[in-house]
Every structure is written in structure tokens, then in C-alpha cells.
């Protein structure tokens, strides 16, 4: 654990398991949430973020997990770890529930504009991540688009579709295009898009989920709430964002996971569990093996 040592020592004083299985490395610099990535990188060489990622470079750590400034984390990760040979742009990948299990969705905001080559790389990396987390499932890749027909969408999407359709790929099944209202159907489990579209889709889904849960409570009286308590609890648990906490920067020579800054202990524990699965499944090796050249 990298951070302010006096604060961390106090926090884990009564947490026996954490205390016995962790090492604290003091870092004096603090990166603020509103600090620009460039400024944070220039002045944050003694920050927990920089030190943690640097530990991977010298084989003192297998993976980094941070709930800090997203832009700073991405820039530092790219500078310290470098990208995998053949990857032009790393992508931010996250988990998204569907009716049959879980989707891996990328990019969620790291790259506003993408080429066909970028989307092909995302397909390889996203399917490798899905197989790492859910090893008994076959990754089924789809491109997020405004229609299902081959002639729909921009030139980048149509070119990517054409290449994936003709490619003989063992790493995943290509399922064509998917529209926004089909994301949660569960017919596919790896959804590929550029960071601009992906980020808007993610924020829209989060806002919709919050709107539904809040308004269901408002529309029911106390008697109705009591009668439907277990159904509502099951519904709320399925949409609990803490269970999907943790987005990973894919395409780097080492894995870096970003936790939501406002999550609680339960949400952060899910991120730790994700990190554990990523390392045990040797994700980086899988990505290198399955890249579409």
C-alpha cells in the first residue's frame, strides 16, 4: 500500500489480516482529483500512484489498483509501463451486467477517436479479459452501432466489421453489430466502441439505473414496500454498481485497474477480486497471444 504512512497505519491498526499481509510505503506527494494529468505527472513522482505503477516495472508488484485521478493514472501508466507491441492505444474496459451474466465493454473513455485498427485491438483485448474473468464462457464480440445492417454506421465501424467477419479467429466469436438497447440482452458479452460513445453509454446506463431504483421507492407506500421487500432487494442487488467496480487499462505491458473514487469498502473489495483473477489468468500473455495482426 502506497500513501500517507501515518494515515494508513492508523486505518489498519485494528485490521489484523490486512496488517499481517501488507507493506506500507510512504509517499509524500498527493495528486488531487481535479489536477490535470500532465501537471500530476510532472509533480507527482513521489505520489502513491507513480510509486505503485513503478513497482510493476521493477517486478515488485504484479498489478496496480487506484481510486485516484483517472487521467493521471492513465498517463502515468502509459509513461511507466509502455504499450504492448502492436497496440496503438490502450483502452479502458469495464464490466456491465446483462440478462445472462456479464459484459466486458471497451473503450469507456480513454480514446475519443478510434481507427479500425484500434477497434480490432480492443476486440482481442476485451475477449482476453472476459476469458480471464469468466474462463468457462466463450467471448462473443459485437460492435456498438446505430443499426444492425452492414451498411449502417461510419466508415471505421464498417471497415472493422468487414475485417472481423472475414477473419478466422479462435479467441472469440464475432456477432456483428449491436444497438444500445441490446447491450443487456446477454446475446453477446464483449462490446466494442470508441471512448466517446462508450463513456456516454456508461453514464446513461448508470443514470437510468439510479432513476429507476429511486422512483420505484417513491411510487410504493409502506405496505407495498413490505410486501415486495425481497423482490426489490434482489432487483437492487443486481444493479448494485459496487459489484462491477473496477475498470482496467488494457494494452499496457502491465495491468492497471481503476476503482471508482466514490465507492465503499465492498466496491473496492470487488476491484481487488478482479485484480486477483487478472493475475492468476495471466491476462497480458493472453492479450499478446490473441492480437489480430
C-alpha positions in Angstrom: 0.0 0.0 0.0 1.4 3.3 -1.1 0.3 6.5 0.6 0.5 8.7 3.7 2.0 6.3 6.2 0.7 7.9 9.4 -2.9 7.7 8.0 -2.6 4.2 6.7 -1.1 2.8 9.9 -4.0 4.3 11.9 -6.6 2.9 9.5 -5.3 -0.7 9.6 -4.4 -0.8 13.3 -7.4 -3.0 14.1 -7.5 -4.9 10.8 -5.4 -7.9 11.6 -5.5 -9.7 8.2 -4.6 -6.5 6.3 -1.9 -5.6 8.8 -0.2 -9.0 8.6 -0.4 -9.3 4.8 0.6 -5.8 3.6 3.5 -3.5 3.5 3.2 0.3 3.7 5.4 2.5 1.6 5.2 6.2 2.5 4.6 8.6 -0.4 4.6 12.4 0.4 3.0 13.7 -2.8 -0.7 13.9 -3.2 -2.5 14.0 -6.6 -5.8 16.0 -6.4 -8.9 14.8 -8.2 -9.1 17.9 -10.3 -5.4 18.1 -11.1 -4.6 17.8 -14.8 -2.8 14.6 -15.9 0.2 16.5 -17.2 0.6 18.5 -14.0 0.2 15.4 -11.9 2.8 13.5 -13.9 5.3 16.4 -13.7 4.9 17.0 -9.9 3.8 13.6 -8.7 7.0 11.4 -8.9 6.7 10.7 -5.1 2.9 10.0 -5.2 1.3 6.7 -4.4 0.1 6.4 -8.0 3.6 6.8 -9.6 5.3 4.6 -7.0 2.7 1.8 -7.2 2.9 1.6 -11.0 6.7 1.9 -10.9 6.8 -1.2 -8.6 5.5 -3.2 -11.6 8.3 -2.0 -13.8 10.9 -3.5 -11.4 8.9 -6.7 -10.7 8.0 -5.7 -7.1 4.3 -5.9 -8.0 2.1 -7.7 -10.4 -0.8 -5.2 -10.7 -1.7 -1.7 -9.6 -5.1 -0.6 -8.2 -6.1 3.0 -7.6 -9.2 5.0 -6.9 -7.5 8.3 -7.7 -7.4 10.7 -10.6 -8.3 8.7 -13.8 -6.5 10.9 -16.3 -3.3 11.0 -14.2 -3.5 7.2 -13.7 -3.7 6.6 -17.4 -0.9 9.0 -18.4 1.4 7.6 -15.7 0.6 4.0 -16.7 1.5 4.7 -20.3 4.7 6.5 -19.4 5.9 3.9 -17.0 4.7 0.6 -18.4 4.6 1.4 -22.2 2.1 -0.3 -24.5 2.2 -3.8 -25.8 3.9 -4.2 -29.2 1.3 -3.9 -31.9 -1.1 -1.8 -29.7 -1.5 1.8 -30.7 -3.8 2.9 -27.9 -4.7 1.4 -24.5 -8.4 1.1 -23.8 -10.4 1.5 -20.6 -12.5 -1.7 -20.1 -15.2 -2.2 -17.6 -17.9 -4.7 -16.5 -21.6 -4.3 -17.4 -24.4 -6.7 -16.3 -26.6 -8.5 -18.8 -29.5 -10.9 -18.5 -27.2 -13.9 -18.8 -24.1 -12.8 -16.9 -21.6 -10.1 -17.5 -20.4 -7.9 -20.4 -16.9 -6.5 -20.9 -17.3 -3.1 -22.5 -14.5 -1.0 -24.0 -13.5 1.7 -24.6 -15.1 3.6 -21.8 -13.4 6.9 -22.2 -9.7 6.6 -22.8 -9.9 7.3 -26.6 -12.4 9.8 -28.0 -11.5 8.8 -31.6 -10.5 5.4 -32.8 -9.4 3.7 -36.1 -10.4 0.3 -37.3 -7.0 -1.0 -36.1 -7.8 0.3 -32.6 -11.2 -1.4 -32.5 -9.6 -4.7 -33.7 -7.1 -4.4 -30.9 -10.0 -3.7 -28.4 -11.7 -6.9 -29.7 -8.7 -9.0 -28.9 -8.0 -7.4 -25.6 -11.7 -7.4 -24.4 -12.2 -11.0 -25.3 -8.9 -11.9 -23.5 -10.2 -10.1 -20.4 -13.6 -11.8 -20.5 -12.0 -15.2 -20.8 -9.7 -14.3 -17.9 -12.6 -13.4 -15.6 -15.1 -16.0 -16.8 -13.0 -18.8 -18.1 -15.8 -21.2 -18.8 -17.6 -18.8 -21.2 -16.9 -18.2 -24.9 -16.3 -14.5 -25.6 -18.8 -13.2 -28.1 -17.8 -9.8 -29.6 -20.1 -7.2 -31.1 -19.5 -3.6 -32.3 -21.8 -1.0 -30.8 -23.6 0.8 -33.7 -26.7 2.7 -34.7 -28.2 -0.3 -36.5 -27.6 -4.0 -37.2 -27.3 -3.8 -41.0 -23.8 -4.0 -42.5 -24.3 -0.6 -44.3 -25.1 1.2 -41.1 -22.6 3.3 -39.2 -19.5 5.3 -40.0 -16.6 4.1 -42.2 -14.5 3.0 -39.2 -17.2 0.7 -37.9 -18.0 -0.7 -41.4 -14.3 -1.4 -42.1 -13.9 -3.1 -38.7 -17.0 -5.2 -39.3 -15.6 -6.3 -42.7 -12.3 -7.4 -41.3 -13.8 -9.3 -38.3 -16.3 -11.0 -40.5 -13.6 -12.4 -42.8 -11.1 -13.2 -40.0 -10.7 -16.8 -38.8 -10.4 -16.1 -35.1 -10.1 -18.7 -32.4 -10.0 -16.2 -29.5 -13.7 -15.2 -29.8 -16.9 -15.4 -31.8 -17.8 -12.3 -33.8 -21.5 -11.5 -33.6 -21.7 -8.4 -35.8 -23.3 -5.1 -34.8 -25.3 -4.4 -31.6 -27.5 -1.5 -30.8 -27.6 0.3 -27.5 -31.0 -1.2 -26.4 -29.5 -4.7 -26.8 -26.4 -4.3 -24.5 -28.1 -6.0 -21.6 -29.7 -8.9 -23.6 -26.8 -11.2 -22.9 -26.6 -12.5 -26.5 -23.0 -11.1 -26.6 -20.6 -10.5 -23.8 -17.8 -8.3 -25.3 -18.9 -4.9 -26.6 -16.6 -2.7 -28.6 -16.8 1.0 -29.2 -14.8 4.2 -29.2 -14.3 6.0 -25.9 -16.6 8.9 -26.7 -19.6 6.6 -27.4 -18.7 4.2 -24.6 -18.5 6.8 -21.9 -21.8 8.3 -22.9 -23.4 4.9 -22.9 -22.0 4.0 -19.5 -23.1 7.3 -17.9 -26.6 7.0 -19.4 -26.9 3.4 -18.0 -25.7 4.5 -14.6 -28.2 7.4 -14.5 -31.1 5.2 -15.7 -30.4 2.6 -13.1 -30.3 5.3 -10.3 -33.5 6.8 -11.7 -35.4 3.5 -11.7 -34.4 2.4 -8.2 -35.2 5.9 -6.7 -38.6 6.2 -8.4 -39.7 2.7 -7.6 -39.2 3.5 -3.9 -41.1 6.8 -4.3 -44.1 5.1 -6.0 -44.7 2.5 -3.3 -46.3 3.0 0.1 -45.0 1.3 3.2 -47.4 -1.6 2.9 -46.3 -2.2 -0.7 -42.7 -1.9 0.2 -43.1 -4.6 2.9 -44.8 -7.0 0.5 -42.3 -6.6 -2.2 -39.2 -6.2 0.0 -37.3 -9.4 -1.2 -38.1 -8.7 -4.9 -36.9 -5.1 -4.6 -33.8 -6.3 -2.7 -33.0 -8.8 -5.4 -33.5 -6.1 -8.1 -31.3 -3.6 -6.3 -28.5 -6.2 -5.7 -28.5 -7.0 -9.5 -28.0 -3.3 -10.3 -25.5 -2.7 -7.4 -22.7 -0.7 -9.1 -20.2 -1.9 -6.4 -20.3 -5.4 -7.9 -19.0 -4.0 -11.2 -16.4 -1.7 -9.7 -13.0 -1.7 -11.4 -12.1 -0.7 -14.9 -8.8 -1.9 -16.4 -6.4 -0.2 -18.8 -5.9 -2.8 -21.5 -2.9 -2.7 -23.9 -0.1 -1.9 -21.4 2.8 -4.1 -20.6 1.4 -4.4 -17.1 -2.2 -4.4 -15.8 -3.6 -1.3 -14.0 -7.1 -1.2 -12.5 -9.1 1.9 -11.8 -11.6 1.8 -8.9 -14.5 4.3 -8.8 -13.4 7.1 -6.5 -16.6 7.2 -4.5 -17.0 3.5 -3.9 -17.1 2.0 -0.4 -15.2 -0.9 1.1 -17.5 -3.5 -0.6 -17.0 -1.9 -4.0 -13.2 -1.7 -3.5 -13.1 -5.4 -2.5 -14.7 -6.3 -5.9 -11.8 -4.4 -7.6 -9.3 -6.4 -5.6 -11.0 -9.6 -6.6 -10.8 -8.6 -10.2 -7.1 -7.9 -9.8 -6.6 -11.4 -8.4 -8.4 -13.0 -11.3 -6.4 -10.9 -13.9 -3.1 -12.0 -12.5 -3.9 -15.7 -11.9 -5.2 -15.9 -15.5 -2.1 -14.3 -17.0 -4.1 -11.7 -18.9 -1.2 -9.8 -20.5 0.1 -13.0 -22.1 -3.3 -13.9 -23.4 -3.6 -10.4 -25.0 -0.3 -10.8 -26.7 -1.2 -14.2 -28.0 -4.5 -13.3 -29.4 -3.9 -9.9 -31.0 -5.3 -9.6 -34.6 -2.4 -8.5 -36.8 
